[in-house]
Amino acid sequence: MDKQFSSLLDVDIHYSTALEKLFSALMPLAEKKRLKRNDVFLDFKQDDEQLLLIETGNVGYYRKSDRLLIHETQAPAILGLAHAFQKVDVIAQAHTSMVVGYISRETALKIIDQKGLWREVAVVLGRIIKGYMVRDTNMVAQDAYHIVKHHLGLLMALTIEDRYAITAAKFITSRTMLSRSRVMEILKQLGAGNYITIKNGILVSIEKLPDKF
């Protein structure tokens, strides 16, 4: 594949620039709102007439039927593009205080069309799809240890403030179908092997985790 064309398909390279262009075009017409932590502010199955521009904060996507956390996003981000084509039974909940811009989907799509920003939309959608693929790769047909290993990596990547705000067991069980007892068993074994350090349930550090356990 031509190197120049290949780089155009690398959504990680172009994601920040694409978001900046979309925010610049859409935010002036958006209504800004401030949200508190734990506010549920979007139902993807019902609220399908708006795009949300996440200016600051972190948001979690929960399956409505059982409140399983299926994905997380940090600002800046745009909600509603990927779900314009299919209604899903998912809600969005603020994980921190947030500043969000609300704009009608009809208005947003007109601006995107007028300003020729469909390539930027494709980049953003590509990044979203990539995120779901990474998640599914680490969740589907994996044993309990590899699921825990993946989520320990996600937890360790958080800021210290966010990581210290939740226990490792709760972080993992809220995002998977694993039982708390199974997660606790794996964490205890990893701690005994000096692969991780946990104090009062909080993940403090990770050494190199084994491929198999």
Residue, then its C-alpha position, 0 to 999 in steps of 0.5 A: m500500500d502506498k505509504q502516503f495513503s496508508s498514513l491517511l488510514d491511521v486514525d491515531i495520527h489524525y484523530s486530534t486534528a480531526l476533533e479540533k476541526l469538528f469542535s471549531a465548526l460545531m461548538p459555536l452553535a452548541e449549548k454548553k452545560r455543566l454536569k456533575r459526577n454520576d449524572v446520567f445525561l444521554d440515552f442512546k436509544q431515546d436521545d437520538e436527535q443531538l450530538l454531544l461535544i465533550e469539552t472536559g471530563n470523562v464519560g462511561y457508557y453503560r448497558k442499560s439492562d444491567r448497568l455493565l460498563i462497556h466503554e469509557t471516553q475522555a475529553p475531548a470527544i464527540l458522542g452520537l456520531a457512531h449511534a446515528f445509524q443504529k439505536v442501542d440500549v446504552i446510557a452515558q454517565a459522567h465519571t467526573s464533572m464535565v462540560v458538554g456542548y449540545i447541538s442538534r444532529e440536523t444542524a451538526l450534519k449540515i455544518i459538516d456538509q457545508k464545511g466539507l468535514w466528512r473526512e474528519v467524521a470518518v477519522v473519529l468514527g474509525r477511532i471509535i471502531k478501533g477502540y471497540m475492536v481493542r476492547d472486544t479482542n481483550m474480552v471475547a473468548q479470553d480466560a478470566y486471568h487475561i480479562v483481569k490483566h487487560h483491566l489492570g492495564l487500563l486501571m494503571a493508565l488512569t491518573i493517580e486521582d482517578r485510580y485511587a478513587i476506586t478499588a481494583a476489584k470494583f473497577i474490574t467487576s463493573r466492566t466485566m461479567l466476572s464474579r467478585s470472588r474470582v477477581m479477588e482470587i486472581l488479584k490475591q495470587l498476583g499480589a502474592g507473586n509480587y506482580i502487583t501491589i494493592k493497598n486497601g483495595i487500591l492498585v498502587s503498582i504493577e510489575k510485568l504481568p505474566d502471559k499466563f497465570 
